Amino acid sequence: KDIGIRTKLRNKIKKEKEKVLRDIKKGKFEEIQDMKGMGSKSFKKFMNYLARLNSEFTDGKVTIDTKRILRLPSSLHSKVSRKCTLIKEIDSFSFNEAVPNFIREG
């Protein structure tokens, strides 16, 4: 799909997809910006494309309601009795980690 960047750069991104994804997950956007052929305009277009691509996965209610976003780690959600859990490794995270001990024991 044409996202407004040169074909050569688009092909380079596809070729180095795994590295680009790793850099994005680690927040190393400067690594992407430093790719050969990636100027500031191309970088902005690429980031805008990623934002549009991922916007369908955004929970609109959570996004506009600050009570749902700003929670202290280990604080309890009053409706579902789950605690706010800091997720360090999303790939190995289990929702069971967010169930407080008193729920498991009861």
SENULO-708227 format. One record per residue (C-alpha): residue in one letter; chain; z, x, y. Coordinates in nm, 3 decimals, padded with zeros to 5 digits, always signed. Example, Ala and Ser with C-alpha at 12.3 -4.5 7.8 and 13.67 -1.06 7.14 Angstrom:
REM SENULO-708227
<zalum:A | nuke:A | Z:+00.780 | X:+01.230 | Y:-00.450>
<zalum:S | nuke:A | Z:+00.714 | X:+01.367 | Y:-00.106>
This chain:
REM SENULO-708227
<zalum:K | nuke:A | Z:+00.000 | X:+00.000 | Y:+00.000>
<zalum:D | nuke:A | Z:-00.086 | X:+00.124 | Y:+00.348>
<zalum:I | nuke:A | Z:+00.236 | X:+00.175 | Y:+00.542>
<zalum:G | nuke:A | Z:+00.081 | X:+00.339 | Y:+00.846>
<zalum:I | nuke:A | Z:+00.104 | X:+00.703 | Y:+00.742>
<zalum:R | nuke:A | Z:-00.173 | X:+00.941 | Y:+00.641>
<zalum:T | nuke:A | Z:-00.300 | X:+00.922 | Y:+00.284>
<zalum:K | nuke:A | Z:-00.223 | X:+01.291 | Y:+00.221>
<zalum:L | nuke:A | Z:+00.142 | X:+01.242 | Y:+00.320>
<zalum:R | nuke:A | Z:+00.166 | X:+00.916 | Y:+00.125>
<zalum:N | nuke:A | Z:+00.039 | X:+01.095 | Y:-00.186>
<zalum:K | nuke:A | Z:+00.289 | X:+01.379 | Y:-00.131>
<zalum:I | nuke:A | Z:+00.573 | X:+01.124 | Y:-00.113>
<zalum:K | nuke:A | Z:+00.451 | X:+00.962 | Y:-00.436>
<zalum:K | nuke:A | Z:+00.424 | X:+01.301 | Y:-00.606>
<zalum:E | nuke:A | Z:+00.777 | X:+01.399 | Y:-00.499>
<zalum:K | nuke:A | Z:+00.919 | X:+01.049 | Y:-00.548>
<zalum:E | nuke:A | Z:+01.221 | X:+01.157 | Y:-00.755>
<zalum:K | nuke:A | Z:+01.326 | X:+01.416 | Y:-00.496>
<zalum:V | nuke:A | Z:+01.273 | X:+01.170 | Y:-00.210>
<zalum:L | nuke:A | Z:+01.485 | X:+00.907 | Y:-00.389>
<zalum:R | nuke:A | Z:+01.758 | X:+01.164 | Y:-00.457>
<zalum:D | nuke:A | Z:+01.760 | X:+01.269 | Y:-00.091>
<zalum:I | nuke:A | Z:+01.780 | X:+00.906 | Y:+00.024>
<zalum:K | nuke:A | Z:+02.070 | X:+00.831 | Y:-00.213>
<zalum:K | nuke:A | Z:+02.256 | X:+01.138 | Y:-00.085>
<zalum:G | nuke:A | Z:+02.180 | X:+01.052 | Y:+00.279>
<zalum:K | nuke:A | Z:+01.978 | X:+01.372 | Y:+00.325>
<zalum:F | nuke:A | Z:+01.715 | X:+01.217 | Y:+00.550>
<zalum:E | nuke:A | Z:+01.657 | X:+01.551 | Y:+00.723>
<zalum:E | nuke:A | Z:+01.509 | X:+01.676 | Y:+00.393>
<zalum:I | nuke:A | Z:+01.252 | X:+01.396 | Y:+00.406>
<zalum:Q | nuke:A | Z:+01.188 | X:+01.453 | Y:+00.774>
<zalum:D | nuke:A | Z:+01.124 | X:+01.823 | Y:+00.702>
<zalum:M | nuke:A | Z:+00.851 | X:+01.749 | Y:+00.445>
<zalum:K | nuke:A | Z:+00.521 | X:+01.913 | Y:+00.532>
<zalum:G | nuke:A | Z:+00.309 | X:+01.666 | Y:+00.725>
<zalum:M | nuke:A | Z:+00.603 | X:+01.439 | Y:+00.814>
<zalum:G | nuke:A | Z:+00.620 | X:+01.412 | Y:+01.190>
<zalum:S | nuke:A | Z:+00.863 | X:+01.197 | Y:+01.382>
<zalum:K | nuke:A | Z:+00.621 | X:+00.901 | Y:+01.399>
<zalum:S | nuke:A | Z:+00.546 | X:+00.919 | Y:+01.025>
<zalum:F | nuke:A | Z:+00.917 | X:+00.947 | Y:+00.948>
<zalum:K | nuke:A | Z:+00.994 | X:+00.640 | Y:+01.159>
<zalum:K | nuke:A | Z:+00.713 | X:+00.442 | Y:+00.991>
<zalum:F | nuke:A | Z:+00.836 | X:+00.547 | Y:+00.646>
<zalum:M | nuke:A | Z:+01.197 | X:+00.451 | Y:+00.726>
<zalum:N | nuke:A | Z:+01.082 | X:+00.115 | Y:+00.867>
<zalum:Y | nuke:A | Z:+00.881 | X:+00.055 | Y:+00.550>
<zalum:L | nuke:A | Z:+01.186 | X:+00.130 | Y:+00.334>
<zalum:A | nuke:A | Z:+01.400 | X:-00.102 | Y:+00.548>
<zalum:R | nuke:A | Z:+01.148 | X:-00.388 | Y:+00.508>
<zalum:L | nuke:A | Z:+01.117 | X:-00.318 | Y:+00.137>
<zalum:N | nuke:A | Z:+01.493 | X:-00.333 | Y:+00.085>
<zalum:S | nuke:A | Z:+01.562 | X:-00.622 | Y:+00.321>
<zalum:E | nuke:A | Z:+01.504 | X:-00.874 | Y:+00.042>
<zalum:F | nuke:A | Z:+01.811 | X:-00.735 | Y:-00.136>
<zalum:T | nuke:A | Z:+02.036 | X:-00.781 | Y:+00.168>
<zalum:D | nuke:A | Z:+02.294 | X:-01.059 | Y:+00.154>
<zalum:G | nuke:A | Z:+02.247 | X:-01.232 | Y:+00.489>
<zalum:K | nuke:A | Z:+02.591 | X:-01.395 | Y:+00.494>
<zalum:V | nuke:A | Z:+02.764 | X:-01.063 | Y:+00.433>
<zalum:T | nuke:A | Z:+02.550 | X:-00.885 | Y:+00.690>
<zalum:I | nuke:A | Z:+02.646 | X:-01.116 | Y:+00.979>
<zalum:D | nuke:A | Z:+03.010 | X:-01.177 | Y:+00.882>
<zalum:T | nuke:A | Z:+03.222 | X:-00.873 | Y:+00.968>
<zalum:K | nuke:A | Z:+03.514 | X:-01.006 | Y:+00.762>
<zalum:R | nuke:A | Z:+03.300 | X:-00.948 | Y:+00.455>
<zalum:I | nuke:A | Z:+03.195 | X:-00.598 | Y:+00.547>
<zalum:L | nuke:A | Z:+03.506 | X:-00.435 | Y:+00.690>
<zalum:R | nuke:A | Z:+03.764 | X:-00.419 | Y:+00.415>
<zalum:L | nuke:A | Z:+04.023 | X:-00.153 | Y:+00.356>
<zalum:P | nuke:A | Z:+04.007 | X:+00.017 | Y:+00.016>
<zalum:S | nuke:A | Z:+04.244 | X:-00.153 | Y:-00.230>
<zalum:S | nuke:A | Z:+04.276 | X:-00.465 | Y:-00.012>
<zalum:L | nuke:A | Z:+04.248 | X:-00.791 | Y:-00.204>
<zalum:H | nuke:A | Z:+03.974 | X:-01.052 | Y:-00.162>
<zalum:S | nuke:A | Z:+04.169 | X:-01.377 | Y:-00.135>
<zalum:K | nuke:A | Z:+03.914 | X:-01.605 | Y:-00.303>
<zalum:V | nuke:A | Z:+03.815 | X:-01.403 | Y:-00.609>
<zalum:S | nuke:A | Z:+04.121 | X:-01.180 | Y:-00.661>
<zalum:R | nuke:A | Z:+03.919 | X:-00.862 | Y:-00.665>
<zalum:K | nuke:A | Z:+04.018 | X:-00.553 | Y:-00.476>
<zalum:C | nuke:A | Z:+03.797 | X:-00.362 | Y:-00.238>
<zalum:T | nuke:A | Z:+03.698 | X:-00.055 | Y:-00.436>
<zalum:L | nuke:A | Z:+03.546 | X:+00.265 | Y:-00.306>
<zalum:I | nuke:A | Z:+03.236 | X:+00.333 | Y:-00.516>
<zalum:K | nuke:A | Z:+03.165 | X:+00.705 | Y:-00.548>
<zalum:E | nuke:A | Z:+02.907 | X:+00.682 | Y:-00.828>
<zalum:I | nuke:A | Z:+02.715 | X:+00.354 | Y:-00.818>
<zalum:D | nuke:A | Z:+02.536 | X:+00.424 | Y:-01.148>
<zalum:S | nuke:A | Z:+02.861 | X:+00.441 | Y:-01.345>
<zalum:F | nuke:A | Z:+03.055 | X:+00.174 | Y:-01.153>
<zalum:S | nuke:A | Z:+03.194 | X:-00.122 | Y:-01.348>
<zalum:F | nuke:A | Z:+03.306 | X:-00.445 | Y:-01.180>
<zalum:N | nuke:A | Z:+03.611 | X:-00.431 | Y:-01.407>
<zalum:E | nuke:A | Z:+03.736 | X:-00.148 | Y:-01.184>
<zalum:A | nuke:A | Z:+03.776 | X:-00.406 | Y:-00.906>
<zalum:V | nuke:A | Z:+04.003 | X:-00.634 | Y:-01.110>
<zalum:P | nuke:A | Z:+04.366 | X:-00.576 | Y:-01.010>
<zalum:N | nuke:A | Z:+04.620 | X:-00.493 | Y:-01.280>
<zalum:F | nuke:A | Z:+04.819 | X:-00.814 | Y:-01.227>
<zalum:I | nuke:A | Z:+04.509 | X:-01.019 | Y:-01.319>
<zalum:R | nuke:A | Z:+04.450 | X:-00.816 | Y:-01.636>
<zalum:E | nuke:A | Z:+04.815 | X:-00.845 | Y:-01.739>
<zalum:G | nuke:A | Z:+04.833 | X:-01.221 | Y:-01.676>
